[in-house]
């Protein structure tokens, strides 16, 4: 056995830092399938997870990988997978099973240019809406977007903690640029890392209901083999977990899986800001594009343009209140993302026509140059 | 076998009631369907095997047979279409103490889920897979399956099936299953014995259970509800250790039943522990043959 937390200072890629964050969070099962640019997460886990008595398996496809991750979670183990666009598409049905059966796990999407096979070796942020609505039916999801290898280390721990606390798959929406970028990563001492595990049930096993929500809207979760005779199904089910095909049960179940997120937005949503206090123009961005945006804000300030950055760390649930409050005090918005306007539409929705909003987008394949953002800041307002 | 509690006022219990979620009965299976019989055989085998039922999990996919997980009073998972095997794989790897039983249908396991079956058998993932083969997609109303006989009629092959069906035991054997048997739901004792044996056996075990679907298959192929059972009786040829390549189902010449494969080789977990987690071996010393 080797330590799960490799305390120290490293020069590490985002993919490797993600794997180390997962191990530090307590992840002990990885079911994966190789895909550029996420393969290095699987490779790191293949080496490291047996050191901490965990298990790695390379499944036959991403569908099987996602199914194995859900199974492992019900086996009582924190579990994850990592993929990119095409694999993310294949995982969607079982991500929905994870949502419906309230199964904690973490799915990493190291985004590349799409659609289809697209640009396997080039970064993009084109899967942001797929993260929100990619599986069928209506649901809530949690997705977070790290901006550096250091941050992906910490946010992978956050992702596990949120998934365990709220019992759902949590998505880490990173990209090829961060995945393959090497930067300094500091891994703290194990005792400084806060990890959360799913609440375990108490009381009589024969009366236990696996979907009866606790005080925060989330039910405690036993594992298979603990004597609860669980029945877990992707069919619409009641609090016992039994399938019931009627509108009332559907309504109740939908309330359970959506309200546990909607009622805890303050606990879930994380944003970061830079020079936003006195800003007249708010630049809204996330992931690698937030770093582009920060460089642009610094440059704009030198020119006397009062720009500031709102960096979205949590993408879903969308930080609506943060945007609405900003819309009451700034003169305009610019969104920056490596797609042709996905989160931009969400910002636009929350701004609600109060002030102008512009997009600095890109079809994918490269980082957005800060000059393009500066140009927009100069010319649009 | 468990003793039947004799209570004077209540209805006498069925000996398998303690393994059934009686609050979910009546079940959805049609009159004349054979899934219930295969399910009973499975429950009887679970009891007879003596395995720890608290550590036993049933995983199903989607379809009529996939509903079994909803009726068994064990930890049970009703997953997505075709994905019972990889879901069970995750459960097993997370907790190797669990006994995994995958109970599902031919469409689920061999069409949409075929890839997972192939690879779980290749890995010798320790689980028992029971396939109820009713020759068609029953739940969706009788469409052609990967097991439908040549020229048989279904709603999507109205003039007859132009495709040839899988020989399931051959596929299981070729992929590396360590236990392979085929019975019909009429051969209930043999079926129960085979499932019992498979549950006690380490490695990837596969049992095909032929089962009638009078409502959706029989009706379109000029078979009355009992006709398929008569075929099972008249055309069955019990031939243990038969060459798996000879096991194509032929309702005219005969249907070969029996236990075809029973061999030992290390499981995925045994290999993984040997190579990657030697500390687990010291605690648990499984014997490795190769």
Contacts between the chains, C-beta under 8 A, distances in Angstrom:
chain1	res1	chain2	res2	distance
A	1	B	279	6.4
A	28	B	94	7.7
A	29	B	90	6.8
A	29	B	93	6.3
A	29	B	94	5.5
A	31	B	86	7.7
A	31	B	89	7.8
A	31	B	90	6.1
A	31	B	93	8.0
A	50	B	272	7.7
A	50	B	276	3.7
A	50	B	277	5.1
A	53	B	277	6.5
A	53	B	279	7.2
A	53	B	280	7.2
A	55	B	93	4.6
A	55	B	94	7.3
A	55	B	272	6.8
A	56	B	276	7.9
A	57	B	89	7.1
A	57	B	93	6.2
A	57	B	268	7.8
A	59	B	86	6.1
A	59	B	89	7.6
A	59	B	119	7.5
A	60	B	86	7.8
A	60	B	115	5.3
A	60	B	116	6.4
A	60	B	118	7.5
A	60	B	119	4.1
A	61	B	115	6.4
A	63	B	82	7.8
A	63	B	83	6.5
A	63	B	86	7.4
A	64	B	83	7.1
A	64	B	85	7.9
A	64	B	86	3.7
A	64	B	89	7.5
A	64	B	115	7.3
A	64	B	116	5.3
A	64	B	119	7.4
A	65	B	86	7.5
A	67	B	79	6.6
A	67	B	80	7.0
A	67	B	83	4.1
A	67	B	86	3.8
A	67	B	87	4.5
A	67	B	89	7.7
A	67	B	90	6.7
A	67	B	116	7.8
A	68	B	86	4.8
A	68	B	87	6.9
A	68	B	89	5.0
A	68	B	90	3.6
A	68	B	93	7.3
A	69	B	90	6.1
A	70	B	79	7.7
A	70	B	87	6.0
A	70	B	90	6.4
A	71	B	59	7.6
A	71	B	77	7.5
A	71	B	86	7.1
A	71	B	87	4.0
A	71	B	88	6.1
A	71	B	89	6.3
A	71	B	90	2.6
A	71	B	91	4.2
A	71	B	92	7.8
A	71	B	94	7.0
A	72	B	90	3.8
A	72	B	91	6.8
A	72	B	93	6.1
A	72	B	94	3.9
A	73	B	90	7.5
A	73	B	94	7.5
A	74	B	77	6.7
A	74	B	90	7.7
A	74	B	91	6.1
A	74	B	94	7.7
A	75	B	90	6.4
A	75	B	91	4.5
A	75	B	92	7.5
A	75	B	93	7.3
A	75	B	94	2.6
A	75	B	95	4.3
A	75	B	98	6.8
A	76	B	94	6.0
A	76	B	95	6.0
A	77	B	94	4.0
A	77	B	95	7.4
A	79	B	90	6.9
A	79	B	94	7.0
A	93	B	80	5.5
A	94	B	80	5.7
A	94	B	83	6.5
A	97	B	79	6.4
A	97	B	80	5.2
A	97	B	83	8.0
A	223	B	94	7.9
A	223	B	95	7.1
A	224	B	57	4.9
A	224	B	75	4.2
A	224	B	77	7.8
A	224	B	91	5.8
A	224	B	95	7.0
A	224	B	98	6.1
A	225	B	54	6.6
A	225	B	55	4.8
A	225	B	57	7.0
A	225	B	75	6.5
A	225	B	95	5.8
A	225	B	97	6.5
A	225	B	98	5.2
A	226	B	54	8.0
A	227	B	54	5.1
A	228	B	75	6.9
A	229	B	21	8.0
A	229	B	73	5.3
A	229	B	74	6.2
A	229	B	75	6.2
A	229	B	76	7.8
A	230	B	75	4.8
A	230	B	76	7.0
A	230	B	77	7.9
A	231	B	21	7.0
A	231	B	69	7.1
A	231	B	70	6.1
A	231	B	76	5.1
A	231	B	77	7.9
A	231	B	78	7.4
A	232	B	76	7.3
A	232	B	77	4.9
A	232	B	78	7.0
A	233	B	69	7.5
A	233	B	70	6.5
A	233	B	77	7.6
A	233	B	78	3.8
A	234	B	78	6.6
A	234	B	79	6.6
A	234	B	80	6.0
A	235	B	78	6.7
A	242	B	21	7.8
A	242	B	23	7.8
A	242	B	24	6.3
A	242	B	70	7.4
A	243	B	70	6.3
A	243	B	78	7.7
